[in-house]
Amino acid sequence: MFTTKTDAEAYEAELEDNLRAGRYAPPELTEHTFRQLAETWLALKKRPKEVSTAAYCTDLDVHILPRWGSVPISQITRQSIEEWVEALLNESAPRTYTGRSEGRAITALSHSRLNDVVARTFGSVLGYARDEGWIVRDPMLRVELPRIERSHDQAVLTYAEVERLALHGDLRRAPRPRADLPARLGGTANR
């Protein structure tokens, strides 16, 4: 492996320095693929809710693994993550739709959905890798995600619009009535 004793000693000194400074992760861990890491992370989740597990699996299967599944975790960089985020925003990132969504057109992710995929799921998997010593530094650190713009405008319906919705709208999809609805409409409950 080394041609001279000096090269071997230099490597040993660098390795010892990295160990003392916490900059060393064993190659047998850093060369695992992201898919292997994600499978381990998901299997070790303690008592996840069914809906959370389904959301993680969807994020992984549809958005994350098509891009990162075969990549060794040591090769995931902040720059490559930021390029992927941009690709998710401009509809050019690879995705795999299956089941009911198979054949679905690829559209840009909303900023909120993008944050779920990248920060919640992808970031949690990489955070696990960092915490468990699979990687030394989390490449998600300082990745900038788009700001989620929330509208503060609320639609206000008139009584006639509410009645029309009740008569002709699909109430199976309508939100549950709220106790404060009359107050939000500007009236009282006894009208």
Secondary structure, DSSP 8 states (H G I E B T S, - for coil): --SSHHHHHHHHHHHHHHHHHT----HHHHTSBHHHHHHHHHHT-SS--HHHHHHHHHIIIIIIHHHHTTSBGGG--HHHHHHHHHHHHTT-S-----GGGTT-------HHHHHIIIIIIIHHHHHHHHHTTS-SS-TTTT----------------HHHHHHHHHHS-TTTS----TTHHHHHTS-TT-
